[in-house]
Amino acid sequence: MAKQDPLVKNTTTDTYLGFDFGTKKIGTAVGQTTTATASPLQTLRSVNQAPNWPAISNLIQEWQPVGLVVGISRQDDGTDNPVTPRMLKFCRQLEGRYQLPVFQHDEALSTFEAKQMLFDDVHVSATKLWEVQDQLAAQLILQSWLTHQKRN
């Protein structure tokens, strides 16, 4: 079976969108369970600290995902950190607006890992890093979730 180009609109029924939620911006990624691979899409700027719903709606319409995966961060001991309640609210809003299953996945330092990869490995400038780190973090979240699904 040929791999689907991650930049081509979804023509399969196993496409998922991944989100790295932040109050200022939200990273997005797309992936498929068939290939168990994810690719970064774009970083959406929040509007008055609220998700950019028109941009998210455009992604939902374009990719026609069967589900959504949102990275959830917590403290090392499993308790919520200050942004966790907003992440959980974002999950509920996604589910309510798009009537799609929303899967929460531990993001365990995905943004930090994305920054390290971009800065250390690829030598991306600080300005460019700020623009793309969230979409790479979304890719890492979604990739981790897809890999977990493939194992089960």
N, C-alpha and C positions, 0 to 999 in steps of 0.2 A: 504494500500500500504506500503510495507516494505521500510524502509529508506536505502538509498545507503550509504555504508561505504565511508567516504570522502577520504580514501586512495586508493580506488579502481578506476581504470580507468573509465572514463565516459561511461555509456551505455545508457544515456538518452539524450534528446534534450534540456534540460533546464539548462545546466551547464554554469557558468560564471567564469572567472578568475578575481581576484582583484589585484590591484597593489598599493603599497605605494612607490611612486617615491622619490628617493633621488639621489644626485650626486655621492655618494660613494657606495650606495647599494640600492636595490629595494626589498621590501618585496612582497611576493606573497601569494595568498590564492585562494581557490576554493569553490564554493557554487552552490546550485541549487535553482531554484524558487519553485519547488514542495514542498520542505521541508523548504524553507526560512532559511536555515542554511549555514554557511560558516565555513571553517576550514583553519588554516594556512598551507602553503606548505613549502616554503623555502625562504631564503634570498639570492639574487643574487648579487654578487659583481660587481660593474661597472668596465669597462675597460677604463682607461684614461678618467674618468668622463663621459663615454658614456655607454648606456645600454648594457648589455651582450646579444646581439641579438641571438647567438646560443642557449643559455640557455632558453631564452624566446620562441624561436622556438620549442625547445624540449617540453616545457610545453604546447604550443598550440597543437602540434602534439599528445601528450599523452592524454590530457583532451578533445580535440575537442570541445572547448567552442562555444556557439552561440553568445557570446558577452564578452566584456572586460569592467571592471569598474576601473577607476583611481581616486584616491583621489586627490583633488585639494585644496591647502591651499591659503587662502587670509587673508588680515588684517581684524580686527574686523569691520572696516567700509566698507568692501566689495572690497576695492582696492587690486591690486596685491601686493604681497610681492616679494622679490628678486628672489625666486625660481619659482614663478608661471609661467613665460614665458617658462621655461624649462619643467615644467609639461605639459603645453599645447602643446609644441613641441613633447613631448613623446607621447601624445594622437594622434597627427596627424601621427607620425611615425608608431604607432601600427596599426592605421586604414589603412594606405597606404601599409604596409608590409603584413598584414594578411587579409585584405578585410573583417573585422568583425566590427560590430558596437561598438563604444567606448563611454561609458557613463561616464561623469564627475560627481563626487560626492564630496560634501564639506567634507573635512577630519577633520575639526574642532577639532584640538588637538588630533588626533588619536594616534600619536606616544607618546605624553605625557601620554595619558590614558593607552596605552600599557605598558609603563615603570612603571607607578604607580601600575598597576595590578601585573606585574611580581615582582617588588621589594617589595611592601608592602604586597600583598596578598599571593604570592607564595614564597617569600624570595629568589629569584634568585640572584646569585652573579652578580657583575658588569660586569665581563667578559662574562658570559652566556647571560646576559641582552643585551649586545651589539650585540650578535649573533642572537638573536631571536626577538627583539623588533619590527623590521620592518615587519616580517611576521605576528606577532600578530596585528600590526597596519593595515596591508592589510586585515586581517580577520575582524577587526572592521569596516573598510570602506565598505567592501563587505557585511557584515552582516547588516549594516545600510541601504545600498542600497536595499538589498533583502527585508528587513522589509518594507521599503517605497513602493516597488513594490507590495507587498502583500496587503497593505492597499488600493492601487489604483485600 
